[in-house]
């Protein structure tokens, strides 16, 4: 009987440690749509969609340009589960014919070209621009 109880305890510990290590490495993006009076939130934790957005943000060519003199339309927060500190934070403005991105942590800002702007709009689910 004690072997059975020990086996259950050991199994419980293994399962708990496995669950903790898996959850702590899970990254996601939280997107805040600030274009409406009520801010809505979307979480991207699907691996394919997460990797698409991460690549798009990492590959962005951000030369210095002036960003609009108004609040951002979207905020994208790159987070890691189990950590209170953000991995990165982005602000996005949707202008007439361009998308402006500010990388808050790296102090970079610039515009997306047409192809990347369209990819970002698809991820953000922006219908009309």
Backbone as numpy.savetxt, mean C-alpha at the origin, in Angstrom:
# Nx Ny Nz CAx CAy CAz Cx Cy Cz
-1.09 -40.74 29.11 -1.91 -39.55 29.11 -1.04 -38.29 29.11
0.03 -38.28 29.88 0.89 -37.10 29.91 1.60 -36.90 28.58
1.93 -37.99 27.86 2.54 -37.83 26.54 1.56 -37.17 25.58
0.29 -37.53 25.70 -0.75 -36.94 24.85 -0.88 -35.44 25.14
-0.88 -35.08 26.41 -0.99 -33.67 26.79 0.24 -32.89 26.32
1.42 -33.48 26.47 2.65 -32.82 26.01 2.62 -32.63 24.50
2.13 -33.65 23.80 2.06 -33.55 22.34 1.11 -32.43 21.91
0.00 -32.29 22.60 -0.95 -31.22 22.30 -0.33 -29.86 22.59
0.38 -29.74 23.69 1.03 -28.48 24.04 2.09 -28.11 23.00
2.91 -29.08 22.61 3.95 -28.83 21.62 3.32 -28.44 20.28
2.29 -29.15 19.87 1.60 -28.83 18.63 1.00 -27.42 18.68
0.41 -27.06 19.81 -0.16 -25.72 19.97 0.91 -24.64 19.85
2.05 -24.87 20.44 3.15 -23.90 20.38 3.65 -23.75 18.94
3.80 -24.87 18.25 4.27 -24.83 16.86 3.29 -24.07 15.99
2.00 -24.36 16.14 0.98 -23.67 15.34 0.97 -22.18 15.67
1.08 -21.82 16.93 1.09 -20.40 17.32 2.29 -19.67 16.75
3.47 -20.27 16.83 4.67 -19.64 16.30 4.60 -19.51 14.78
4.08 -20.50 14.12 3.94 -20.45 12.67 2.99 -19.33 12.27
1.88 -19.24 12.95 0.89 -18.19 12.64 1.48 -16.82 12.87
2.21 -16.64 13.95 2.81 -15.33 14.24 3.84 -14.95 13.19
4.68 -15.88 12.80 5.72 -15.54 11.83 5.13 -15.26 10.46
4.08 -15.94 10.08 3.43 -15.68 8.79 2.78 -14.31 8.82
2.04 -13.98 9.85 1.31 -12.72 9.93 2.23 -11.50 10.01
3.37 -11.64 10.66 4.24 -10.48 10.83 4.92 -10.08 9.53
5.01 -10.98 8.56 5.67 -10.66 7.32 4.70 -10.24 6.22
3.43 -10.19 6.52 2.41 -9.85 5.53 2.38 -8.34 5.32
2.66 -7.91 4.09 2.62 -6.50 3.76 1.33 -6.19 3.01
0.90 -4.95 3.10 -0.30 -4.52 2.39 -0.21 -3.03 2.12
-1.09 -2.58 1.23 -1.26 -1.15 0.98 -2.67 -0.79 1.43
-2.79 0.32 2.16 -4.10 0.88 2.48 -4.21 2.15 1.67
-5.29 2.24 0.90 -5.50 3.40 0.05 -6.68 4.18 0.59
-6.46 5.46 0.81 -7.49 6.35 1.32 -7.95 7.26 0.19
-9.19 7.12 -0.22 -9.77 7.97 -1.26 -10.32 9.21 -0.58
-9.64 10.32 -0.77 -9.98 11.57 -0.10 -10.69 12.54 -1.04
-11.20 12.02 -2.17 -11.87 12.88 -3.14 -13.30 13.20 -2.74
-13.88 12.45 -1.83 -15.25 12.66 -1.37 -15.21 13.27 0.03
-16.34 13.72 0.51 -16.38 14.28 1.87 -16.16 13.18 2.91
-16.60 11.96 2.60 -16.34 10.81 3.48 -15.18 10.02 2.89
-14.08 9.96 3.61 -12.91 9.24 3.13 -13.20 7.75 3.15
-12.95 7.08 2.02 -13.13 5.64 1.96 -11.76 4.97 1.92
-11.71 3.73 2.37 -10.46 3.00 2.47 -10.55 1.70 1.69
-9.47 1.38 1.03 -9.35 0.11 0.30 -8.04 -0.52 0.74
-8.05 -1.82 1.04 -6.84 -2.53 1.42 -6.44 -3.44 0.27
-5.17 -3.36 -0.11 -4.64 -4.25 -1.14 -3.67 -5.20 -0.45
-4.11 -6.45 -0.30 -3.23 -7.46 0.28 -3.18 -8.71 -0.58
-3.94 -8.72 -1.69 -3.84 -9.77 -2.68 -2.44 -9.70 -3.27
-1.73 -10.82 -3.30 -0.32 -10.82 -3.68 -0.07 -10.22 -5.06
-0.87 -10.58 -6.05 -0.66 -10.07 -7.41 -0.88 -8.56 -7.49
-2.00 -8.10 -6.93 -2.30 -6.68 -6.97 -1.30 -5.89 -6.12
-0.91 -6.45 -4.98 0.09 -5.80 -4.12 1.40 -5.63 -4.89
1.85 -6.71 -5.54 3.12 -6.65 -6.27 3.06 -5.68 -7.45
1.90 -5.60 -8.14 1.73 -4.64 -9.23 1.90 -3.21 -8.74
1.22 -2.90 -7.62 1.30 -1.54 -7.08 2.69 -1.24 -6.53
3.29 -2.20 -5.85 4.63 -2.00 -5.28 5.65 -1.73 -6.40
5.59 -2.50 -7.48 6.50 -2.30 -8.60 6.27 -0.93 -9.23
5.02 -0.59 -9.42 4.67 0.70 -10.02 5.22 1.86 -9.19
5.05 1.80 -7.88 5.52 2.87 -7.01 7.04 2.89 -6.93
7.67 1.71 -6.87 9.14 1.66 -6.79 9.81 2.10 -8.07
9.19 1.82 -9.22 9.79 2.15 -10.51 9.46 3.56 -10.97
8.66 4.28 -10.22 8.23 5.62 -10.64 9.44 6.54 -10.78
9.50 7.24 -11.90 10.52 8.25 -12.13 10.00 9.55 -11.54
10.60 10.01 -10.48 10.06 11.16 -9.77 11.02 12.34 -9.81
11.09 13.03 -10.97 11.88 14.26 -11.00 11.14 15.34 -10.23
11.85 16.35 -9.87 11.21 17.43 -9.11 10.19 18.19 -9.96
8.97 18.21 -9.50 7.93 19.06 -10.09 7.12 19.63 -8.93
6.40 20.67 -9.22 5.58 21.28 -8.17 4.27 20.53 -8.08
3.88 20.17 -6.86 2.60 19.50 -6.70 1.52 20.51 -6.40
0.25 20.12 -6.61 -0.86 21.08 -6.46 -0.95 21.68 -5.06
-1.50 22.87 -5.04 -1.68 23.58 -3.78 -3.06 23.24 -3.19
-3.27 21.95 -2.95 -4.51 21.47 -2.34 -4.23 20.10 -1.73
-5.17 19.62 -0.94 -5.00 18.30 -0.32 -4.95 17.23 -1.39
-4.23 16.15 -1.11 -4.11 15.04 -2.05 -5.45 14.34 -2.23
-5.63 13.74 -3.40 -6.84 12.98 -3.69 -6.80 11.60 -3.04
-5.60 11.02 -2.98 -5.44 9.69 -2.41 -4.19 9.66 -1.53
-4.24 8.83 -0.51 -3.08 8.52 0.30 -2.89 7.02 0.23
-1.67 6.58 -0.03 -1.36 5.15 -0.08 -0.35 4.87 1.02
-0.71 3.99 1.93 0.18 3.65 3.04 0.65 2.21 2.87
1.98 2.04 2.80 2.58 0.72 2.69 2.89 0.25 4.11
2.25 -0.85 4.51 2.33 -1.31 5.90 2.80 -2.75 5.97
3.30 -3.12 7.13 3.66 -4.50 7.41 2.91 -4.92 8.66
2.18 -6.02 8.54 1.37 -6.48 9.66 2.25 -6.72 10.88
1.79 -6.26 12.01 2.53 -6.42 13.26 3.48 -5.28 13.56
3.59 -4.31 12.65 4.46 -3.16 12.87 3.59 -1.90 12.89
3.88 -1.02 13.81 3.11 0.22 13.86 3.68 1.27 12.92
4.96 1.16 12.57 5.59 2.14 11.69 5.33 1.77 10.23
5.03 2.77 9.42 4.79 2.55 7.99 6.09 2.25 7.26
6.01 1.41 6.23 7.15 1.18 5.35 7.33 2.39 4.45
6.22 2.90 3.94 6.26 4.12 3.13 4.88 4.75 3.10
4.83 5.98 2.66 3.59 6.74 2.60 3.63 7.59 1.33
2.57 7.52 0.54 2.51 8.25 -0.71 1.26 9.13 -0.73
1.35 10.26 -1.43 0.21 11.13 -1.70 0.04 11.18 -3.21
-1.22 11.14 -3.66 -1.51 11.11 -5.09 -2.53 12.20 -5.42
-2.21 12.99 -6.45 -3.13 13.99 -6.98 -3.51 13.58 -8.39
-4.78 13.67 -8.70 -5.25 13.41 -10.05 -5.58 14.77 -10.66
-4.78 15.17 -11.64 -4.97 16.44 -12.33 -5.61 16.17 -13.68
-5.86 17.21 -14.45 -6.53 17.07 -15.74 -6.01 15.91 -16.57
-4.74 15.93 -16.87 -4.19 14.89 -17.74 -2.99 14.19 -17.14
-2.77 14.34 -15.85 -1.61 13.72 -15.25 -1.90 13.22 -13.84
-1.04 12.33 -13.39 -1.10 11.83 -12.03 0.20 12.24 -11.35
0.09 12.92 -10.22 1.25 13.39 -9.48 1.40 12.54 -8.23
2.61 12.07 -7.98 2.90 11.20 -6.84 3.98 11.83 -5.97
3.76 11.82 -4.66 4.78 12.27 -3.71 5.12 11.08 -2.82
6.39 10.72 -2.80 6.93 9.66 -1.93 7.38 10.37 -0.66
6.56 10.30 0.39 6.80 11.06 1.61 8.11 10.65 2.31
8.37 9.35 2.42 9.54 8.89 3.16 10.86 9.23 2.47
10.87 9.20 1.13 12.10 9.47 0.39 12.17 10.89 -0.14
11.16 11.70 0.18 11.13 13.11 -0.22 11.32 13.29 -1.73
10.56 12.49 -2.52 10.59 12.59 -3.97 9.19 12.86 -4.47
9.11 13.55 -5.58 7.81 13.79 -6.18 7.96 13.97 -7.68
6.89 13.64 -8.39 6.92 13.75 -9.84 5.61 13.29 -10.44
5.60 13.14 -11.76 4.38 12.73 -12.46 4.60 11.36 -13.09
3.50 10.65 -13.31 3.55 9.38 -14.03 3.38 9.63 -15.51
4.05 8.79 -16.33 3.76 8.86 -17.77 2.39 8.25 -18.01
1.90 8.36 -19.23 0.54 7.92 -19.54 0.28 6.46 -19.19
1.21 5.58 -19.52 1.02 4.14 -19.28 0.96 3.85 -17.79
1.91 4.36 -17.03 1.92 4.11 -15.59 0.76 4.81 -14.89
0.37 5.97 -15.39 -0.79 6.66 -14.81 -2.04 5.81 -14.98
-2.19 5.20 -16.14 -3.35 4.34 -16.39 -3.31 3.11 -15.48
-2.12 2.53 -15.29 -1.99 1.37 -14.39 -2.40 1.75 -12.97
-1.94 2.91 -12.51 -2.28 3.34 -11.16 -3.77 3.60 -11.03
-4.37 4.24 -12.03 -5.81 4.49 -12.00 -6.60 3.19 -11.95
-6.12 2.17 -12.66 -6.79 0.86 -12.63 -6.73 0.26 -11.24
-5.57 0.35 -10.60 -5.43 -0.20 -9.25 -6.31 0.57 -8.26
-6.33 1.89 -8.40 -7.13 2.72 -7.51 -8.61 2.66 -7.86
-8.93 2.10 -9.01 -10.31 1.98 -9.51 -10.91 3.35 -9.81
-10.12 4.20 -10.46 -10.59 5.51 -10.86 -11.20 5.35 -12.24
-12.46 5.65 -12.36 -13.17 5.42 -13.62 -12.89 6.50 -14.66
-13.15 7.73 -14.33 -13.02 8.82 -15.31 -11.93 9.78 -14.90
-11.14 10.14 -15.86 -10.13 11.15 -15.61 -10.13 12.16 -16.72
